[in-house]
Amino acid sequence: MNYLAHFERNPKIVGGQWVIKGTRVPVQTLLASLAEGASIEEILADFPTVKQEDIRAVIAFAAAAVKEDLPVAELPAIL
């Protein structure tokens, strides 16, 4: 899947964060919603400008990031 076809980045939109094309919905927000356990249906209800294909693109992006071993922020220590 060409996930980048679903994303855009513009310094005038949401401070230059990656967003779903044609929206102001950050990719990071959708990833966080998925991580918190939201279903695709719940996300679509919360963000009506987002399509199911966009969420699949977000998941594909996350999978590619892991595969490419991209740097991630440090995880907090578990005490």
All heavy atoms as a GROMACS GRO file, in nm:
protein
  601
    1MET      N    1   0.084  -0.119   0.000
    1MET     CA    2   0.000   0.000   0.000
    1MET      C    3   0.088   0.125   0.000
    1MET      O    4   0.186   0.132   0.075
    1MET     CB    5  -0.090   0.001   0.123
    1MET     CG    6  -0.152   0.136   0.150
    1MET     SD    7  -0.255   0.146   0.295
    1MET     CE    8  -0.411   0.112   0.221
    2ASN      N    9   0.054   0.220  -0.081
    2ASN     CA   10   0.124   0.348  -0.084
    2ASN      C   11   0.058   0.440   0.017
    2ASN      O   12  -0.028   0.521  -0.016
    2ASN     CB   13   0.121   0.408  -0.224
    2ASN     CG   14   0.193   0.541  -0.230
    2ASN    OD1   15   0.260   0.582  -0.136
    2ASN    ND2   16   0.178   0.609  -0.341
    3TYR      N   17   0.098   0.426   0.144
    3TYR     CA   18   0.034   0.503   0.250
    3TYR      C   19   0.055   0.653   0.234
    3TYR      O   20  -0.029   0.732   0.272
    3TYR     CB   21   0.079   0.455   0.388
    3TYR     CG   22   0.227   0.452   0.410
    3TYR    CD1   23   0.296   0.566   0.445
    3TYR    CD2   24   0.298   0.334   0.396
    3TYR    CE1   25   0.433   0.563   0.466
    3TYR    CE2   26   0.434   0.329   0.416
    3TYR     CZ   27   0.501   0.445   0.451
    3TYR     OH   28   0.636   0.441   0.472
    4LEU      N   29   0.166   0.692   0.174
    4LEU     CA   30   0.192   0.835   0.158
    4LEU      C   31   0.092   0.903   0.065
    4LEU      O   32   0.074   1.024   0.071
    4LEU     CB   33   0.335   0.859   0.110
    4LEU     CG   34   0.443   0.830   0.214
    4LEU    CD1   35   0.582   0.851   0.155
    4LEU    CD2   36   0.424   0.916   0.338
    5ALA      N   37   0.023   0.826  -0.016
    5ALA     CA   38  -0.081   0.883  -0.102
    5ALA      C   39  -0.198   0.934  -0.018
    5ALA      O   40  -0.279   1.014  -0.065
    5ALA     CB   41  -0.129   0.780  -0.202
    6HIS      N   42  -0.207   0.890   0.107
    6HIS     CA   43  -0.317   0.930   0.196
    6HIS      C   44  -0.278   1.044   0.290
    6HIS      O   45  -0.363   1.098   0.360
    6HIS     CB   46  -0.361   0.810   0.281
    6HIS     CG   47  -0.424   0.702   0.200
    6HIS    ND1   48  -0.560   0.691   0.184
    6HIS    CD2   49  -0.369   0.602   0.128
    6HIS    CE1   50  -0.586   0.587   0.107
    6HIS    NE2   51  -0.471   0.532   0.072
    7PHE      N   52  -0.149   1.080   0.294
    7PHE     CA   53  -0.100   1.179   0.390
    7PHE      C   54  -0.050   1.303   0.318
    7PHE      O   55  -0.013   1.298   0.201
    7PHE     CB   56   0.019   1.124   0.470
    7PHE     CG   57  -0.006   0.994   0.542
    7PHE    CD1   58   0.101   0.917   0.583
    7PHE    CD2   59  -0.133   0.947   0.568
    7PHE    CE1   60   0.082   0.798   0.650
    7PHE    CE2   61  -0.153   0.827   0.634
    7PHE     CZ   62  -0.045   0.753   0.675
    8GLU      N   63  -0.047   1.413   0.392
    8GLU     CA   64   0.016   1.534   0.342
    8GLU      C   65   0.073   1.611   0.460
    8GLU      O   66   0.034   1.590   0.574
    8GLU     CB   67  -0.081   1.622   0.263
    8GLU     CG   68  -0.196   1.680   0.343
    8GLU     CD   69  -0.294   1.758   0.257
    8GLU    OE1   70  -0.257   1.799   0.146
    8GLU    OE2   71  -0.407   1.778   0.301
    9ARG      N   72   0.168   1.697   0.427
    9ARG     CA   73   0.233   1.776   0.530
    9ARG      C   74   0.248   1.917   0.476
    9ARG      O   75   0.304   1.938   0.369
    9ARG     CB   76   0.369   1.716   0.560
    9ARG     CG   77   0.435   1.767   0.681
    9ARG     CD   78   0.560   1.688   0.707
    9ARG     NE   79   0.600   1.705   0.845
    9ARG     CZ   80   0.703   1.647   0.900
    9ARG    NH1   81   0.778   1.565   0.830
    9ARG    NH2   82   0.733   1.669   1.025
   10ASN      N   83   0.194   2.013   0.552
   10ASN     CA   84   0.196   2.152   0.509
   10ASN      C   85   0.218   2.237   0.634
   10ASN      O   86   0.144   2.222   0.731
   10ASN     CB   87   0.062   2.186   0.443
   10ASN     CG   88   0.054   2.329   0.393
   10ASN    OD1   89   0.114   2.420   0.448
   10ASN    ND2   90  -0.025   2.348   0.289
   11PRO      N   91   0.317   2.324   0.634
   11PRO     CA   92   0.343   2.404   0.754
   11PRO      C   93   0.224   2.490   0.798
   11PRO      O   94   0.218   2.532   0.912
   11PRO     CB   95   0.463   2.492   0.715
   11PRO     CG   96   0.493   2.466   0.574
   11PRO     CD   97   0.409   2.354   0.525
   12LYS      N   98   0.129   2.512   0.708
   12LYS     CA   99   0.012   2.594   0.742
   12LYS      C  100  -0.104   2.510   0.799
   12LYS      O  101  -0.207   2.564   0.835
   12LYS     CB  102  -0.036   2.669   0.617
   12LYS     CG  103   0.065   2.769   0.567
   12LYS     CD  104   0.015   2.840   0.444
   12LYS     CE  105   0.120   2.937   0.394
   12LYS     NZ  106   0.076   3.008   0.274
   13ILE      N  107  -0.086   2.378   0.802
   13ILE     CA  108  -0.193   2.290   0.852
   13ILE      C  109  -0.139   2.215   0.973
   13ILE      O  110  -0.041   2.140   0.963
   13ILE     CB  111  -0.239   2.191   0.744
   13ILE    CG1  112  -0.294   2.266   0.623
   13ILE    CG2  113  -0.344   2.095   0.799
   13ILE    CD1  114  -0.326   2.178   0.503
   14VAL      N  115  -0.202   2.235   1.088
   14VAL     CA  116  -0.168   2.166   1.213
   14VAL      C  117  -0.016   2.172   1.239
   14VAL      O  118   0.046   2.071   1.275
   14VAL     CB  119  -0.221   2.022   1.214
   14VAL    CG1  120  -0.214   1.963   1.355
   14VAL    CG2  121  -0.364   2.012   1.164
   15GLY      N  122   0.042   2.288   1.219
   15GLY     CA  123   0.182   2.308   1.249
   15GLY      C  124   0.279   2.222   1.170
   15GLY      O  125   0.390   2.195   1.214
   16GLY      N  126   0.236   2.175   1.055
   16GLY     CA  127   0.325   2.096   0.971
   16GLY      C  128   0.329   1.947   1.003
   16GLY      O  129   0.412   1.874   0.950
   17GLN      N  130   0.238   1.902   1.090
   17GLN     CA  131   0.231   1.758   1.119
   17GLN      C  132   0.178   1.683   0.997
   17GLN      O  133   0.106   1.739   0.914
   17GLN     CB  134   0.136   1.732   1.236
   17GLN     CG  135   0.182   1.784   1.368
   17GLN     CD  136   0.084   1.745   1.476
   17GLN    OE1  137   0.041   1.632   1.485
   17GLN    NE2  138   0.047   1.842   1.559
   18TRP      N  139   0.211   1.554   0.989
   18TRP     CA  140   0.150   1.469   0.886
   18TRP      C  141   0.002   1.456   0.919
   18TRP      O  142  -0.035   1.427   1.034
   18TRP     CB  143   0.213   1.330   0.886
   18TRP     CG  144   0.348   1.327   0.822
   18TRP    CD1  145   0.468   1.318   0.885
   18TRP    CD2  146   0.377   1.333   0.683
   18TRP    NE1  147   0.570   1.318   0.794
   18TRP    CE2  148   0.517   1.327   0.668
   18TRP    CE3  149   0.298   1.343   0.568
   18TRP    CZ2  150   0.579   1.330   0.544
   18TRP    CZ3  151   0.360   1.346   0.445
   18TRP    CH2  152   0.499   1.339   0.434
   19VAL      N  153  -0.083   1.483   0.821
   19VAL     CA  154  -0.228   1.470   0.837
   19VAL      C  155  -0.284   1.386   0.723
   19VAL      O  156  -0.218   1.365   0.622
   19VAL     CB  157  -0.299   1.608   0.838
   19VAL    CG1  158  -0.254   1.694   0.956
   19VAL    CG2  159  -0.279   1.683   0.707
   20ILE      N  160  -0.407   1.341   0.741
   20ILE     CA  161  -0.478   1.273   0.634
   20ILE      C  162  -0.511   1.378   0.528
   20ILE      O  163  -0.561   1.486   0.561
   20ILE     CB  164  -0.606   1.205   0.686
   20ILE    CG1  165  -0.573   1.102   0.796
   20ILE    CG2  166  -0.684   1.142   0.573
   20ILE    CD1  167  -0.481   0.990   0.755
   21LYS      N  168  -0.480   1.348   0.403
   21LYS     CA  169  -0.503   1.444   0.294
   21LYS      C  170  -0.644   1.499   0.298
   21LYS      O  171  -0.741   1.425   0.315
   21LYS     CB  172  -0.480   1.376   0.159
   21LYS     CG  173  -0.341   1.389   0.110
   21LYS     CD  174  -0.328   1.343  -0.033
   21LYS     CE  175  -0.182   1.353  -0.070
   21LYS     NZ  176  -0.153   1.295  -0.198
   22GLY      N  177  -0.654   1.630   0.279
   22GLY     CA  178  -0.783   1.696   0.272
   22GLY      C  179  -0.849   1.716   0.407
   22GLY      O  180  -0.964   1.759   0.414
   23THR      N  181  -0.777   1.684   0.516
   23THR     CA  182  -0.832   1.701   0.650
   23THR      C  183  -0.732   1.774   0.737
   23THR      O  184  -0.622   1.807   0.693
   23THR     CB  185  -0.864   1.565   0.718
   23THR    OG1  186  -0.741   1.505   0.763
   23THR    CG2  187  -0.937   1.471   0.623
   24ARG      N  188  -0.769   1.794   0.861
   24ARG     CA  189  -0.678   1.847   0.962
   24ARG      C  190  -0.653   1.741   1.069
   24ARG      O  191  -0.615   1.771   1.182
   24ARG     CB  192  -0.736   1.974   1.024
   24ARG     CG  193  -0.755   2.087   0.922
   24ARG     CD  194  -0.811   2.213   0.985
   24ARG     NE  195  -0.725   2.267   1.089
   24ARG     CZ  196  -0.617   2.343   1.068
   24ARG    NH1  197  -0.580   2.371   0.945
   24ARG    NH2  198  -0.547   2.389   1.169
   25VAL      N  199  -0.676   1.616   1.034
   25VAL     CA  200  -0.662   1.505   1.130
   25VAL      C  201  -0.520   1.451   1.123
   25VAL      O  202  -0.479   1.393   1.022
   25VAL     CB  203  -0.763   1.392   1.100
   25VAL    CG1  204  -0.747   1.278   1.199
   25VAL    CG2  205  -0.906   1.445   1.102
   26PRO      N  206  -0.443   1.468   1.232
   26PRO     CA  207  -0.305   1.419   1.233
   26PRO      C  208  -0.296   1.266   1.232
   26PRO      O  209  -0.376   1.198   1.296
   26PRO     CB  210  -0.247   1.474   1.363
   26PRO     CG  211  -0.336   1.587   1.400
   26PRO     CD  212  -0.472   1.548   1.350
   27VAL      N  213  -0.199   1.216   1.159
   27VAL     CA  214  -0.173   1.072   1.156
   27VAL      C  215  -0.145   1.024   1.298
   27VAL      O  216  -0.193   0.919   1.340
   27VAL     CB  217  -0.054   1.042   1.062
   27VAL    CG1  218  -0.007   0.899   1.076
   27VAL    CG2  219  -0.091   1.074   0.918
   28GLN      N  220  -0.071   1.102   1.374
   28GLN     CA  221  -0.038   1.067   1.512
   28GLN      C  222  -0.164   1.047   1.597
   28GLN      O  223  -0.170   0.957   1.680
   28GLN     CB  224   0.049   1.176   1.573
   28GLN     CG  225   0.088   1.150   1.716
   28GLN     CD  226   0.174   1.261   1.773
   28GLN    OE1  227   0.210   1.356   1.705
   28GLN    NE2  228   0.206   1.250   1.900
   29THR      N  229  -0.265   1.128   1.576
   29THR     CA  230  -0.390   1.115   1.652
   29THR      C  231  -0.458   0.982   1.622
   29THR      O  232  -0.508   0.915   1.712
   29THR     CB  233  -0.485   1.232   1.619
   29THR    OG1  234  -0.422   1.354   1.659
   29THR    CG2  235  -0.619   1.218   1.688
   30LEU      N  236  -0.459   0.943   1.495
   30LEU     CA  237  -0.521   0.816   1.458
   30LEU      C  238  -0.442   0.698   1.514
   30LEU      O  239  -0.501   0.602   1.564
   30LEU     CB  240  -0.536   0.806   1.307
   30LEU     CG  241  -0.625   0.912   1.243
   30LEU    CD1  242  -0.632   0.893   1.092
   30LEU    CD2  243  -0.764   0.912   1.304
   31LEU      N  244  -0.310   0.707   1.510
   31LEU     CA  245  -0.227   0.600   1.569
   31LEU      C  246  -0.253   0.589   1.719
   31LEU      O  247  -0.265   0.479   1.773
   31LEU     CB  248  -0.079   0.628   1.544
   31LEU     CG  249  -0.025   0.586   1.409
   31LEU    CD1  250   0.118   0.637   1.392
   31LEU    CD2  251  -0.030   0.436   1.393
   32ALA      N  252  -0.262   0.702   1.786
   32ALA     CA  253  -0.288   0.702   1.930
   32ALA      C  254  -0.425   0.641   1.960
   32ALA      O  255  -0.440   0.564   2.056
   32ALA     CB  256  -0.278   0.843   1.987
   33SER      N  257  -0.525   0.673   1.880
   33SER     CA  258  -0.658   0.616   1.899
   33SER      C  259  -0.655   0.464   1.884
   33SER      O  260  -0.715   0.392   1.964
   33SER     CB  261  -0.758   0.676   1.799
   33SER     OG  262  -0.776   0.813   1.824
   34LEU      N  263  -0.585   0.416   1.783
   34LEU     CA  264  -0.571   0.272   1.764
   34LEU      C  265  -0.499   0.208   1.882
   34LEU      O  266  -0.539   0.103   1.932
   34LEU     CB  267  -0.498   0.241   1.634
   34LEU     CG  268  -0.576   0.270   1.505
   34LEU    CD1  269  -0.482   0.271   1.386
   34LEU    CD2  270  -0.687   0.168   1.486
   35ALA      N  271  -0.393   0.273   1.929
   35ALA     CA  272  -0.315   0.221   2.041
   35ALA      C  273  -0.398   0.214   2.169
   35ALA      O  274  -0.378   0.125   2.252
   35ALA     CB  275  -0.191   0.306   2.063
   36GLU      N  276  -0.492   0.306   2.183
   36GLU     CA  277  -0.577   0.308   2.302
   36GLU      C  278  -0.691   0.207   2.292
   36GLU      O  279  -0.770   0.194   2.385
   36GLU     CB  280  -0.632   0.448   2.324
   36GLU     CG  281  -0.525   0.547   2.368
   36GLU     CD  282  -0.576   0.690   2.374
   36GLU    OE1  283  -0.695   0.715   2.344
   36GLU    OE2  284  -0.495   0.777   2.409
   37GLY      N  285  -0.701   0.139   2.178
   37GLY     CA  286  -0.802   0.035   2.164
   37GLY      C  287  -0.928   0.073   2.089
   37GLY      O  288  -1.022  -0.004   2.083
   38ALA      N  289  -0.928   0.192   2.031
   38ALA     CA  290  -1.046   0.233   1.954
   38ALA      C  291  -1.059   0.146   1.829
   38ALA      O  292  -0.959   0.111   1.766
   38ALA     CB  293  -1.035   0.380   1.912
   39SER      N  294  -1.180   0.111   1.796
   39SER     CA  295  -1.204   0.033   1.674
   39SER      C  296  -1.205   0.128   1.554
   39SER      O  297  -1.219   0.250   1.568
   39SER     CB  298  -1.339  -0.040   1.683
   39SER     OG  299  -1.445   0.054   1.677
   40ILE      N  300  -1.191   0.070   1.438
   40ILE     CA  301  -1.197   0.150   1.316
   40ILE      C  302  -1.331   0.222   1.307
   40ILE      O  303  -1.337   0.340   1.272
   40ILE     CB  304  -1.170   0.062   1.191
   40ILE    CG1  305  -1.024   0.017   1.191
   40ILE    CG2  306  -1.205   0.137   1.062
   40ILE    CD1  307  -0.987  -0.079   1.081
   41GLU      N  308  -1.436   0.154   1.344
   41GLU     CA  309  -1.570   0.215   1.340
   41GLU      C  310  -1.579   0.334   1.434
   41GLU      O  311  -1.639   0.437   1.401
   41GLU     CB  312  -1.677   0.111   1.374
   41GLU     CG  313  -1.694   0.001   1.272
   41GLU     CD  314  -1.585  -0.106   1.277
   41GLU    OE1  315  -1.515  -0.119   1.380
   41GLU    OE2  316  -1.568  -0.176   1.174
   42GLU      N  317  -1.519   0.323   1.553
   42GLU     CA  318  -1.521   0.434   1.648
   42GLU      C  319  -1.442   0.554   1.594
   42GLU      O  320  -1.485   0.669   1.607
   42GLU     CB  321  -1.462   0.390   1.784
   42GLU     CG  322  -1.551   0.293   1.858
   42GLU     CD  323  -1.482   0.232   1.979
   42GLU    OE1  324  -1.359   0.205   1.973
   42GLU    OE2  325  -1.551   0.210   2.080
   43ILE      N  326  -1.328   0.524   1.534
   43ILE     CA  327  -1.247   0.632   1.477
   43ILE      C  328  -1.321   0.701   1.364
   43ILE      O  329  -1.322   0.824   1.355
   43ILE     CB  330  -1.110   0.578   1.431
   43ILE    CG1  331  -1.030   0.529   1.552
   43ILE    CG2  332  -1.033   0.684   1.352
   43ILE    CD1  333  -0.904   0.452   1.516
   44LEU      N  334  -1.384   0.624   1.278
   44LEU     CA  335  -1.461   0.683   1.167
   44LEU      C  336  -1.575   0.770   1.220
   44LEU      O  337  -1.606   0.874   1.162
   44LEU     CB  338  -1.515   0.573   1.076
   44LEU     CG  339  -1.409   0.495   0.997
   44LEU    CD1  340  -1.473   0.378   0.922
   44LEU    CD2  341  -1.332   0.585   0.903
   45ALA      N  342  -1.637   0.728   1.330
   45ALA     CA  343  -1.745   0.808   1.389
   45ALA      C  344  -1.690   0.938   1.450
   45ALA      O  345  -1.753   1.043   1.441
   45ALA     CB  346  -1.818   0.726   1.496
   46ASP      N  347  -1.571   0.929   1.511
   46ASP     CA  348  -1.510   1.046   1.574
   46ASP      C  349  -1.453   1.144   1.472
   46ASP      O  350  -1.445   1.264   1.500
   46ASP     CB  351  -1.398   1.004   1.669
   46ASP     CG  352  -1.448   0.936   1.795
   46ASP    OD1  353  -1.569   0.949   1.827
   46ASP    OD2  354  -1.368   0.868   1.862
   47PHE      N  355  -1.410   1.094   1.359
   47PHE     CA  356  -1.346   1.176   1.255
   47PHE      C  357  -1.416   1.150   1.121
   47PHE      O  358  -1.366   1.074   1.038
   47PHE     CB  359  -1.197   1.143   1.244
   47PHE     CG  360  -1.121   1.164   1.373
   47PHE    CD1  361  -1.094   1.057   1.456
   47PHE    CD2  362  -1.079   1.290   1.410
   47PHE    CE1  363  -1.025   1.075   1.575
   47PHE    CE2  364  -1.010   1.310   1.529
   47PHE     CZ  365  -0.983   1.202   1.612
   48PRO      N  366  -1.530   1.214   1.098
   48PRO     CA  367  -1.608   1.185   0.976
   48PRO      C  368  -1.538   1.217   0.844
   48PRO      O  369  -1.581   1.167   0.741
   48PRO     CB  370  -1.735   1.270   0.994
   48PRO     CG  371  -1.716   1.352   1.115
   48PRO     CD  372  -1.594   1.309   1.186
   49THR      N  373  -1.432   1.296   0.847
   49THR     CA  374  -1.361   1.326   0.723
   49THR      C  375  -1.260   1.218   0.687
   49THR      O  376  -1.202   1.221   0.578
   49THR     CB  377  -1.287   1.462   0.732
   49THR    OG1  378  -1.196   1.458   0.844
   49THR    CG2  379  -1.384   1.576   0.748
   50VAL      N  380  -1.239   1.123   0.777
   50VAL     CA  381  -1.143   1.014   0.755
   50VAL      C  382  -1.216   0.894   0.696
   50VAL      O  383  -1.329   0.862   0.736
   50VAL     CB  384  -1.074   0.977   0.888
   50VAL    CG1  385  -0.988   0.853   0.874
   50VAL    CG2  386  -0.991   1.094   0.938
   51LYS      N  387  -1.151   0.827   0.602
   51LYS     CA  388  -1.209   0.707   0.539
   51LYS      C  389  -1.137   0.583   0.593
   51LYS      O  390  -1.024   0.590   0.642
   51LYS     CB  391  -1.191   0.714   0.388
   51LYS     CG  392  -1.258   0.834   0.326
   51LYS     CD  393  -1.234   0.835   0.175
   51LYS     CE  394  -1.285   0.962   0.114
   51LYS     NZ  395  -1.183   1.066   0.103
   52GLN      N  396  -1.203   0.470   0.577
   52GLN     CA  397  -1.144   0.344   0.623
   52GLN      C  398  -1.007   0.319   0.559
   52GLN      O  399  -0.914   0.272   0.624
   52GLN     CB  400  -1.239   0.227   0.595
   52GLN     CG  401  -1.194   0.098   0.658
   52GLN     CD  402  -1.300  -0.010   0.651
   52GLN    OE1  403  -1.403   0.005   0.586
   52GLN    NE2  404  -1.275  -0.120   0.716
   53GLU      N  405  -0.992   0.354   0.432
   53GLU     CA  406  -0.865   0.336   0.363
   53GLU      C  407  -0.755   0.421   0.427
   53GLU      O  408  -0.639   0.382   0.428
   53GLU     CB  409  -0.878   0.372   0.214
   53GLU     CG  410  -0.975   0.286   0.137
   53GLU     CD  411  -1.121   0.330   0.155
   53GLU    OE1  412  -1.147   0.450   0.180
   53GLU    OE2  413  -1.209   0.244   0.148
   54ASP      N  414  -0.793   0.537   0.480
   54ASP     CA  415  -0.696   0.623   0.547
   54ASP      C  416  -0.642   0.555   0.674
   54ASP      O  417  -0.523   0.562   0.702
   54ASP     CB  418  -0.759   0.757   0.585
   54ASP     CG  419  -0.806   0.838   0.465
   54ASP    OD1  420  -0.741   0.830   0.358
   54ASP    OD2  421  -0.907   0.908   0.478
   55ILE      N  422  -0.730   0.490   0.746
   55ILE     CA  423  -0.688   0.420   0.868
   55ILE      C  424  -0.597   0.303   0.832
   55ILE      O  425  -0.496   0.280   0.899
   55ILE     CB  426  -0.809   0.376   0.951
   55ILE    CG1  427  -0.887   0.501   0.997
   55ILE    CG2  428  -0.765   0.293   1.071
   55ILE    CD1  429  -1.019   0.472   1.062
   56ARG      N  430  -0.630   0.232   0.725
   56ARG     CA  431  -0.540   0.125   0.680
   56ARG      C  432  -0.404   0.180   0.642
   56ARG      O  433  -0.301   0.118   0.667
   56ARG     CB  434  -0.603   0.050   0.562
   56ARG     CG  435  -0.710  -0.045   0.605
   56ARG     CD  436  -0.743  -0.143   0.493
   56ARG     NE  437  -0.886  -0.162   0.496
   56ARG     CZ  438  -0.969  -0.137   0.396
   56ARG    NH1  439  -0.924  -0.098   0.280
   56ARG    NH2  440  -1.098  -0.156   0.409
   57ALA      N  441  -0.402   0.299   0.583
   57ALA     CA  442  -0.276   0.362   0.547
   57ALA      C  443  -0.195   0.398   0.671
   57ALA      O  444  -0.073   0.383   0.673
   57ALA     CB  445  -0.301   0.488   0.463
   58VAL      N  446  -0.262   0.442   0.776
   58VAL     CA  447  -0.195   0.473   0.903
   58VAL      C  448  -0.132   0.346   0.960
   58VAL      O  449  -0.017   0.347   1.007
   58VAL     CB  450  -0.294   0.537   1.002
   58VAL    CG1  451  -0.236   0.543   1.143
   58VAL    CG2  452  -0.334   0.676   0.956
   59ILE      N  453  -0.204   0.236   0.955
   59ILE     CA  454  -0.152   0.108   1.005
   59ILE      C  455  -0.033   0.063   0.919
   59ILE      O  456   0.069   0.017   0.972
   59ILE     CB  457  -0.263   0.001   1.009
   59ILE    CG1  458  -0.370   0.042   1.111
   59ILE    CG2  459  -0.205  -0.137   1.041
   59ILE    CD1  460  -0.498  -0.040   1.102
   60ALA      N  461  -0.044   0.078   0.788
   60ALA     CA  462   0.066   0.041   0.698
   60ALA      C  463   0.189   0.128   0.725
   60ALA      O  464   0.303   0.079   0.724
   60ALA     CB  465   0.023   0.056   0.552
   61PHE      N  466   0.167   0.255   0.753
   61PHE     CA  467   0.277   0.345   0.787
   61PHE      C  468   0.348   0.297   0.914
   61PHE      O  469   0.471   0.291   0.920
   61PHE     CB  470   0.224   0.487   0.806
   61PHE     CG  471   0.321   0.579   0.873
   61PHE    CD1  472   0.430   0.629   0.804
   61PHE    CD2  473   0.304   0.615   1.005
   61PHE    CE1  474   0.520   0.714   0.865
   61PHE    CE2  475   0.394   0.699   1.067
   61PHE     CZ  476   0.502   0.749   0.998
   62ALA      N  477   0.271   0.261   1.016
   62ALA     CA  478   0.330   0.213   1.141
   62ALA      C  479   0.409   0.084   1.117
   62ALA      O  480   0.519   0.067   1.170
   62ALA     CB  481   0.221   0.192   1.246
   63ALA      N  482   0.355  -0.005   1.037
   63ALA     CA  483   0.424  -0.131   1.007
   63ALA      C  484   0.554  -0.104   0.932
   63ALA      O  485   0.658  -0.165   0.961
   63ALA     CB  486   0.333  -0.222   0.925
   64ALA      N  487   0.552  -0.011   0.838
   64ALA     CA  488   0.674   0.023   0.763
   64ALA      C  489   0.777   0.088   0.855
   64ALA      O  490   0.897   0.061   0.842
   64ALA     CB  491   0.639   0.116   0.648
   65ALA      N  492   0.731   0.171   0.947
   65ALA     CA  493   0.823   0.237   1.040
   65ALA      C  494   0.896   0.134   1.126
   65ALA      O  495   1.016   0.145   1.149
   65ALA     CB  496   0.748   0.337   1.128
   66VAL      N  497   0.824   0.033   1.170
   66VAL     CA  498   0.885  -0.072   1.252
   66VAL      C  499   0.982  -0.155   1.166
   66VAL      O  500   1.093  -0.186   1.208
   66VAL     CB  501   0.778  -0.162   1.316
   66VAL    CG1  502   0.839  -0.283   1.380
   66VAL    CG2  503   0.698  -0.083   1.418
   67LYS      N  504   0.940  -0.187   1.046
   67LYS     CA  505   1.023  -0.268   0.957
   67LYS      C  506   1.154  -0.196   0.924
   67LYS      O  507   1.259  -0.258   0.917
   67LYS     CB  508   0.946  -0.298   0.829
   67LYS     CG  509   1.023  -0.384   0.731
   67LYS     CD  510   0.940  -0.413   0.609
   67LYS     CE  511   1.019  -0.496   0.509
   67LYS     NZ  512   0.944  -0.518   0.386
   68GLU      N  513   1.146  -0.066   0.904
   68GLU     CA  514   1.264   0.011   0.869
   68GLU      C  515   1.347   0.048   0.991
   68GLU      O  516   1.450   0.113   0.979
   68GLU     CB  517   1.222   0.137   0.793
   68GLU     CG  518   1.161   0.104   0.658
   68GLU     CD  519   1.110   0.227   0.586
   68GLU    OE1  520   1.155   0.339   0.619
   68GLU    OE2  521   1.026   0.212   0.497
   69ASP      N  522   1.300   0.009   1.109
   69ASP     CA  523   1.370   0.036   1.235
   69ASP      C  524   1.398   0.185   1.251
   69ASP      O  525   1.509   0.227   1.282
   69ASP     CB  526   1.499  -0.045   1.242
   69ASP     CG  527   1.552  -0.053   1.386
   69ASP    OD1  528   1.471  -0.039   1.480
   69ASP    OD2  529   1.673  -0.073   1.402
   70LEU      N  530   1.294   0.265   1.226
   70LEU     CA  531   1.308   0.409   1.241
   70LEU      C  532   1.322   0.443   1.389
   70LEU      O  533   1.267   0.375   1.475
   70LEU     CB  534   1.185   0.480   1.183
   70LEU     CG  535   1.163   0.461   1.033
   70LEU    CD1  536   1.034   0.528   0.990
   70LEU    CD2  537   1.279   0.517   0.954
   71PRO      N  538   1.394   0.550   1.420
   71PRO     CA  539   1.409   0.587   1.562
   71PRO      C  540   1.275   0.631   1.620
   71PRO      O  541   1.195   0.695   1.554
   71PRO     CB  542   1.508   0.703   1.558
   71PRO     CG  543   1.506   0.753   1.419
   71PRO     CD  544   1.464   0.640   1.331
   72VAL      N  545   1.254   0.592   1.744
   72VAL     CA  546   1.132   0.632   1.816
   72VAL      C  547   1.174   0.697   1.946
   72VAL      O  548   1.284   0.673   1.997
   72VAL     CB  549   1.037   0.514   1.842
   72VAL    CG1  550   0.984   0.456   1.714
   72VAL    CG2  551   1.107   0.405   1.922
   73ALA      N  552   1.085   0.775   2.001
   73ALA     CA  553   1.112   0.838   2.129
   73ALA      C  554   1.130   0.730   2.236
   73ALA      O  555   1.071   0.623   2.227
   73ALA     CB  556   0.997   0.930   2.166
   74GLU      N  557   1.211   0.761   2.336
   74GLU     CA  558   1.232   0.665   2.444
   74GLU      C  559   1.102   0.635   2.515
   74GLU      O  560   1.020   0.724   2.537
   74GLU     CB  561   1.330   0.721   2.546
   74GLU     CG  562   1.473   0.692   2.514
   74GLU     CD  563   1.564   0.730   2.630
   74GLU    OE1  564   1.538   0.690   2.744
   74GLU    OE2  565   1.662   0.799   2.601
   75LEU      N  566   1.085   0.509   2.550
   75LEU     CA  567   0.968   0.470   2.626
   75LEU      C  568   0.995   0.497   2.773
   75LEU      O  569   1.108   0.483   2.820
   75LEU     CB  570   0.940   0.321   2.606
   75LEU     CG  571   0.902   0.278   2.464
   75LEU    CD1  572   0.889   0.128   2.457
   75LEU    CD2  573   0.774   0.346   2.424
   76PRO      N  574   0.892   0.535   2.848
   76PRO     CA  575   0.912   0.557   2.990
   76PRO      C  576   0.948   0.427   3.061
   76PRO      O  577   0.901   0.321   3.022
   76PRO     CB  578   0.778   0.612   3.038
   76PRO     CG  579   0.680   0.572   2.934
   76PRO     CD  580   0.756   0.557   2.806
   77ALA      N  581   1.030   0.436   3.162
   77ALA     CA  582   1.069   0.318   3.239
   77ALA      C  583   0.948   0.268   3.318
   77ALA      O  584   0.871   0.347   3.370
   77ALA     CB  585   1.182   0.353   3.333
   78ILE      N  586   0.934   0.138   3.322
   78ILE     CA  587   0.826   0.078   3.400
   78ILE      C  588   0.880   0.050   3.539
   78ILE      O  589   0.982  -0.019   3.553
   78ILE     CB  590   0.775  -0.052   3.334
   78ILE    CG1  591   0.718  -0.019   3.196
   78ILE    CG2  592   0.670  -0.118   3.421
   78ILE    CD1  593   0.676  -0.140   3.117
   79LEU      N  594   0.816   0.104   3.637
   79LEU     CA  595   0.863   0.086   3.775
   79LEU      C  596   0.792  -0.026   3.843
   79LEU      O  597   0.684  -0.059   3.826
   79LEU     CB  598   0.844   0.214   3.855
   79LEU     CG  599   0.916   0.336   3.796
   79LEU    CD1  600   0.880   0.460   3.873
   79LEU    CD2  601   1.066   0.313   3.800
   0.00000   0.00000   0.00000
